[in-house]
Amino acid sequence: MKRSVRSVVLVLTVALLGSLGCTVPGWVPFIGDKTPPGPAPDESYGLTEVSDESVLEFYARASFFYDRLRLRRVNTLATYRDEVLRDFFRTDAAFADYYADLAQSLVESHFERNRPLELSVVEFRLQGPGVAEVTTRVVGENGLPLRWWKTDLDRTDRWERIQGRWWIVPRRL
């Protein structure tokens, strides 16, 4: 008897969802049509598919850099001496300027132990030939007493393509 009640409830639920226009591909991710969620891009603005290898190289290089910074304490010697991070700057002075600015920004935003828990790229923006900006959002635990909510920091870094390679150009201190 209980089995028949369950099957009737299941059939009625499926019928109700079907009448509302819900289909399985709509509620199960990665099944059905492969169109991304959200509005389609407006091609009247001149949007074109990116095929320039220098732009693709920039995206790969910048993504690797920000992935490397994720979950690292910024104010430690291990991070400061990281040769992989230093390889994204033309000179040691440029790296030191960037590093000092990043560490100071995290201190001013009250990051606990100067460690980001999340670092996500918000936007890659090409400013012109060989010049780009990357906007990132850094989220971490709040280091102030009795603050249980998270703190965040939005940063914009400038990248330049010099002699065929993308470099981070720090702000003037």
Rosetta blueprint (number, residue, H / E / L):
1 M L
2 K H
3 R H
4 S H
5 V H
6 R H
7 S H
8 V H
9 V H
10 L H
11 V H
12 L H
13 T H
14 V H
15 A H
16 L H
17 L H
18 G H
19 S H
20 L L
21 G L
22 C L
23 T L
24 V H
25 P H
26 G H
27 W H
28 V L
29 P L
30 F L
31 I L
32 G L
33 D L
34 K L
35 T L
36 P L
37 P L
38 G L
39 P L
40 A L
41 P L
42 D L
43 E H
44 S H
45 Y H
46 G L
47 L L
48 T L
49 E L
50 V L
51 S L
52 D L
53 E H
54 S H
55 V H
56 L H
57 E H
58 F H
59 Y H
60 A H
61 R H
62 A H
63 S H
64 F H
65 F H
66 Y H
67 D H
68 R H
69 L H
70 R L
71 L L
72 R L
73 R L
74 V L
75 N L
76 T L
77 L H
78 A H
79 T H
80 Y H
81 R L
82 D L
83 E H
84 V H
85 L H
86 R H
87 D L
88 F L
89 F L
90 R L
91 T L
92 D H
93 A H
94 A H
95 F H
96 A H
97 D H
98 Y H
99 Y H
100 A H
101 D H
102 L H
103 A H
104 Q H
105 S H
106 L H
107 V H
108 E H
109 S L
110 H L
111 F E
112 E H
113 R H
114 N H
115 R L
116 P L
117 L L
118 E E
119 L E
120 S E
121 V E
122 V E
123 E E
124 F E
125 R E
126 L E
127 Q E
128 G E
129 P L
130 G L
131 V E
132 A E
133 E E
134 V E
135 T E
136 T E
137 R E
138 V E
139 V E
140 G E
141 E E
142 N E
143 G L
144 L L
145 P L
146 L L
147 R L
148 W L
149 W L
150 K E
151 T E
152 D E
153 L E
154 D E
155 R E
156 T E
157 D E
158 R E
159 W E
160 E E
161 R E
162 I E
163 Q L
164 G L
165 R E
166 W E
167 W E
168 I E
169 V E
170 P L
171 R L
172 R L
173 L L
